């Protein structure tokens, strides 16, 4: 395997011709050698554009990109020592698995013995040895994706780039392949930049996750820190499934939700609470100082061990995750009361969406 390398984006701007604004506005991001970093965000946030710029497939309007300490801004893709895995596999249908995996090395006129050795090693890592003489049409979707990964592995690049490689697989196969990619990256110890719109995928795969919105980096941190300490309401609402409840408080009440007995710090105008930190009680709230937040149930998702209860409230839609028995769940159209669970953590955000520390 080639020597692993760090990746550095230094105030990078990417603008498509004729666009009113840059797709990526001012990206500064350091990715350590051997790190598995995930770029995540909604469609159109610029994550695939960033990956393509790193690969040399998109020009930068400003800033620099370096790999292993070498400035690669403006250099050709073939000179960057990277390998890319796409969501559509991009395999040659007339070639066998062995030929597909070794094609890049054949183009470089590497010795046949070296090509065979690298392909056999990659096939063993990926469980593809018995499929080496088959054509892509004779493989399942998961097997084709492993072939695409094997083609990247045999090149022994400094950096792997993966652009939503699991999006064409069914749910069960996505979980299996996700685990294989994580194990493979750990064993190969190669720097990997992975793009996905699936925040569950991001949280379960990356050493760190970079959250993007409208071409701007919102936060980059470990999955756990993103979940427990979001820097703004966008990250808070994007990371977590179901999403964090964000309750807009009435003007002048400084993050107050009387029904939940919540009073926030000065400057707070939104209160955040995770669905798993709310308790669900069928029926309307009883009287008292903090009787609970009452709503009308719009959806109940029964997931086996738990259930998600969605309801319309005076603060908008509120979601709670509960482990109550299905027979005790409120019906759609019925009333429900939410109260804070014991030990619930609350989050507060100002008018600009930035996190405000509790007083």
WOZI-V57758 format. One record per residue. RES is the residue in one small letter. PHI is phi in radians with two decimals (none if undefined). OMEGA is omega in radians with two decimals (* if undefined). Layout:
BEGIN
<<RES & PHI & OMEGA> <RES & PHI & OMEGA>>
END
This chain:
BEGIN
<<x & none & 3.13> <x & -1.11 & 3.11> <x & -1.05 & 3.13> <x & -1.23 & -3.03> <x & -2.47 & 3.03> <x & -1.41 & 3.11> <x & -2.25 & -3.12> <x & -2.28 & 2.95> <x & -1.74 & -3.09> <x & -2.06 & 3.12> <x & 0.90 & -3.09> <x & -1.43 & 3.03> <x & -2.16 & 3.13> <x & -2.24 & -3.10> <x & -2.31 & 3.08> <x & -1.37 & -3.14> <x & -0.97 & 3.11> <x & 1.45 & -3.12> <x & -1.31 & 3.13> <x & -1.24 & -3.11> <x & -2.46 & 3.10> <x & -1.10 & 3.03> <x & -1.24 & 3.03> <x & -2.13 & -2.88> <x & -1.58 & -3.10> <x & -2.85 & -3.01> <x & -1.64 & 2.98> <x & -2.14 & -3.03> <x & -2.69 & 3.08> <x & -1.86 & 3.12> <x & -2.03 & -3.05> <x & -1.23 & 3.07> <x & -1.06 & -3.14> <x & 1.46 & -3.11> <x & -1.42 & 2.99> <x & -1.81 & -3.12> <x & -1.91 & 3.14> <x & -1.89 & 2.99> <x & -1.71 & -3.07> <x & -2.37 & 3.13> <x & 2.88 & -3.14> <x & -1.21 & 3.11> <x & -0.99 & 3.11> <x & 1.50 & -3.11> <x & -1.43 & 3.09> <x & 1.83 & -3.05> <x & -1.15 & 3.11> <x & -1.21 & 3.09> <x & -1.11 & 3.09> <x & -1.09 & 3.14> <x & -1.10 & -3.14> <x & -1.18 & 3.08> <x & -1.17 & 3.08> <x & -1.12 & 3.12> <x & -1.37 & -3.10> <x & 1.57 & -3.12> <x & -1.63 & 3.08> <x & -2.28 & 3.11> <x & -1.33 & 3.06> <x & -1.74 & 3.11> <x & -1.56 & 3.13> <x & -2.81 & 3.10> <x & 1.45 & -3.10> <x & -2.32 & 3.04> <x & -2.17 & 3.11> <x & -2.23 & 3.09> <x & -2.22 & -3.14> <x & 1.08 & 3.13> <x & 1.44 & -3.13> <x & -1.84 & 3.12> <x & -1.22 & -3.12> <x & -1.88 & -3.14> <x & -0.99 & 3.11> <x & 1.50 & 3.13> <x & -1.40 & -3.12> <x & -1.23 & 3.14> <x & -0.95 & -3.11> <x & -1.18 & -3.13> <x & -1.76 & -3.05> <x & -1.81 & 3.12> <x & 0.99 & 3.09> <x & -2.18 & 3.03> <x & -2.35 & -3.02> <x & -2.06 & 3.06> <x & -2.06 & -3.07> <x & -1.76 & -3.14> <x & -1.29 & -3.08> <x & -1.76 & 3.04> <x & 1.26 & 3.11> <x & 0.96 & 3.10> <x & -1.63 & 3.07> <x & -1.43 & -3.02> <x & -1.16 & -3.09> <x & -1.51 & -3.12> <x & -1.77 & 3.03> <x & -1.30 & 3.07> <x & -1.01 & 3.13> <x & -1.05 & -3.11> <x & -1.20 & 3.10> <x & -1.10 & -3.08> <x & -1.20 & -3.10> <x & -1.72 & -3.01> <x & -1.06 & -3.11> <x & -1.07 & 3.12> <x & -1.28 & 3.09> <x & -1.12 & 3.11> <x & -1.05 & 3.12> <x & -1.43 & 3.10> <x & 1.02 & 3.05> <x & -1.32 & -3.13> <x & -0.99 & -3.10> <x & -1.02 & -3.14> <x & -1.12 & 3.12> <x & -1.17 & 3.13> <x & -1.06 & -3.12> <x & -1.07 & -3.12> <x & -1.13 & -3.13> <x & -1.16 & -3.13> <x & -1.14 & 3.14> <x & -1.09 & 3.14> <x & -1.15 & 3.14> <x & -1.13 & 3.13> <x & -1.09 & 3.11> <x & -1.16 & 3.12> <x & -1.05 & -3.00> <x & -1.75 & -3.13> <x & 1.20 & -3.08> <x & -1.96 & -3.03> <x & -0.96 & -3.08> <x & -1.33 & -3.11> <x & -1.88 & -2.99> <x & -1.06 & -3.10> <x & -1.73 & 3.11> <x & -1.58 & 3.04> <x & -1.62 & -3.13> <x & -0.94 & -3.11> <x & -1.14 & -3.12> <x & -1.65 & -3.10> <x & -2.00 & 3.03> <x & -1.37 & 3.13> <x & -1.05 & 3.13> <x & -1.14 & 3.11> <x & -1.18 & 3.10> <x & -1.10 & 3.12> <x & -1.14 & 3.09> <x & -1.17 & 3.07> <x & -1.12 & 3.10> <x & -1.06 & 3.08> <x & -1.18 & 3.11> <x & -1.10 & 3.09> <x & -1.06 & 3.10> <x & -1.26 & -3.08> <x & -1.11 & -3.06> <x & -1.14 & 3.11> <x & -1.33 & -3.14> <x & 0.86 & -3.10> <x & -1.40 & 3.03> <x & -1.39 & -3.08> <x & -2.44 & 2.97> <x & -1.65 & 3.04> <x & -2.08 & -3.10> <x & -2.20 & -3.08> <x & -1.87 & -3.14> <x & 0.78 & -3.04> <x & -1.20 & -3.07> <x & -1.81 & -2.98> <x & -1.18 & -3.14> <x & -1.62 & -3.10> <x & -1.75 & 3.09> <x & -1.28 & -2.97> <x & -1.01 & -3.11> <x & -1.13 & -3.12> <x & -1.20 & 3.08> <x & -1.07 & -3.13> <x & -1.11 & -3.14> <x & -1.10 & -3.09> <x & -1.20 & 3.08> <x & -1.02 & 3.13> <x & -1.12 & 3.13> <x & -1.13 & -3.13> <x & -1.14 & 3.13> <x & -1.08 & 3.14> <x & -1.13 & -3.13> <x & -1.09 & -3.13> <x & -1.09 & 3.12> <x & -1.13 & -3.12> <x & -1.21 & -3.13> <x & -1.40 & 3.13> <x & 0.96 & -3.12> <x & -1.93 & 3.10> <x & -1.01 & -3.08> <x & -2.33 & 3.04> <x & -2.02 & -2.95> <x & -2.15 & -3.13> <x & -1.85 & 3.04> <x & -2.70 & 3.00> <x & -1.75 & -3.07> <x & -1.60 & -3.07> <x & -1.21 & 3.06> <x & -1.16 & 3.07> <x & -1.04 & -3.13> <x & -1.08 & -3.05> <x & -1.22 & -3.09> <x & -1.63 & -3.05> <x & -1.98 & -2.94> <x & -1.43 & 2.90> <x & -1.12 & 2.99> <x & -2.34 & -3.13> <x & -2.22 & 3.07> <x & -1.84 & -3.10> <x & -1.68 & -3.09> <x & -2.05 & 3.03> <x & -2.57 & 3.08> <x & 0.88 & 3.07> <x & 1.38 & -3.13> <x & -2.12 & 3.09> <x & -1.30 & -3.13> <x & -1.56 & -3.11> <x & -2.86 & 3.01> <x & -2.26 & -3.05> <x & -2.91 & 3.05> <x & -1.19 & 3.12> <x & -0.95 & -3.11> <x & -1.12 & -3.14> <x & -1.18 & 3.08> <x & -1.07 & -3.10> <x & -1.29 & -3.04> <x & -1.56 & -3.06> <x & -2.37 & 3.10> <x & -1.13 & -3.09> <x & -1.44 & 3.13> <x & -2.64 & -3.06> <x & -1.25 & 3.09> <x & -1.17 & 3.12> <x & -1.08 & 3.14> <x & -1.04 & -3.11> <x & -1.43 & -3.10> <x & -1.55 & -3.10> <x & -1.58 & -3.11> <x & 2.07 & -3.14> <x & -2.46 & -0.05> <x & -1.11 & -3.08> <x & -1.19 & 3.05> <x & -1.02 & 3.00> <x & -1.34 & 3.11> <x & -2.06 & -3.04> <x & -1.79 & 3.08> <x & -1.38 & -3.10> <x & -1.53 & 3.13> <x & -1.05 & 3.14> <x & -0.94 & 3.04> <x & 1.42 & -3.11> <x & -1.78 & 3.01> <x & 0.87 & 3.06> <x & 1.23 & -3.11> <x & -1.77 & 2.99> <x & -2.18 & -3.04> <x & -0.99 & -3.09> <x & -1.07 & 3.12> <x & -1.83 & -3.12> <x & 1.02 & -3.10> <x & -1.99 & 3.00> <x & -2.28 & -3.07> <x & -1.58 & 3.12> <x & -1.29 & 3.10> <x & -1.02 & 3.11> <x & 1.64 & -3.13> <x & -1.36 & 3.09> <x & -2.18 & 3.09> <x & -2.30 & 3.08> <x & -2.02 & 3.11> <x & -1.97 & 3.06> <x & -2.54 & -3.14> <x & -1.25 & 3.14> <x & -0.98 & -3.13> <x & -1.31 & 3.12> <x & -1.76 & 3.07> <x & -2.00 & 3.07> <x & -1.75 & -3.09> <x & -1.82 & 3.05> <x & -2.29 & 3.11> <x & -1.06 & 3.10> <x & 1.74 & -3.11> <x & -1.45 & -3.10> <x & -1.16 & 3.03> <x & -1.44 & 3.13> <x & -1.27 & 3.12> <x & 2.34 & -3.10> <x & -1.12 & 3.12> <x & -2.36 & -3.00> <x & -1.25 & -3.07> <x & 1.99 & -3.09> <x & -1.69 & -3.08> <x & -1.63 & 3.10> <x & -2.62 & 3.11> <x & -1.92 & -3.05> <x & -1.17 & 3.11> <x & -1.90 & -3.10> <x & -2.81 & 3.00> <x & -2.22 & 3.11> <x & -1.80 & 3.10> <x & -1.56 & -3.01> <x & -1.99 & -3.12> <x & 1.67 & -3.12> <x & -1.21 & 3.09> <x & -2.26 & 3.09> <x & -2.51 & 3.04> <x & -1.87 & -3.14> <x & -1.99 & 3.14> <x & -1.91 & -3.13> <x & -2.58 & 3.01> <x & -1.47 & -3.13> <x & -2.30 & 3.07> <x & -1.08 & 3.13> <x & -1.81 & -3.08> <x & 1.69 & -3.12> <x & -1.24 & 3.09> <x & -2.16 & -3.12> <x & -2.11 & 3.05> <x & -2.24 & 3.02> <x & -1.82 & -3.05> <x & -2.33 & 3.04> <x & -1.93 & 3.10> <x & -1.11 & 3.09> <x & -1.11 & -3.11> <x & -0.89 & -3.12> <x & -1.22 & -3.12> <x & -1.79 & -3.12> <x & -1.32 & 3.13> <x & -1.24 & 3.13> <x & -1.38 & 3.04> <x & -1.07 & -3.09> <x & 1.62 & 3.13> <x & -1.52 & 3.13> <x & -1.53 & 3.12> <x & -2.55 & 3.10> <x & -2.12 & 3.09> <x & -1.81 & 2.99> <x & -2.28 & -3.14> <x & -1.28 & 3.06> <x & -1.26 & 3.09> <x & -1.09 & -3.13> <x & 1.39 & -3.12> <x & -1.07 & 3.07> <x & -1.74 & 3.12> <x & -1.93 & 3.12> <x & -2.16 & -3.12> <x & -2.29 & -3.09> <x & -2.35 & -3.13> <x & -1.53 & -3.06> <x & -1.14 & 3.10> <x & -1.60 & 3.12> <x & 1.53 & -3.11> <x & -1.43 & -3.13> <x & -1.14 & 3.09> <x & -2.08 & -3.13> <x & -1.22 & 3.09> <x & -1.03 & 3.14> <x & -1.19 & *>>
END
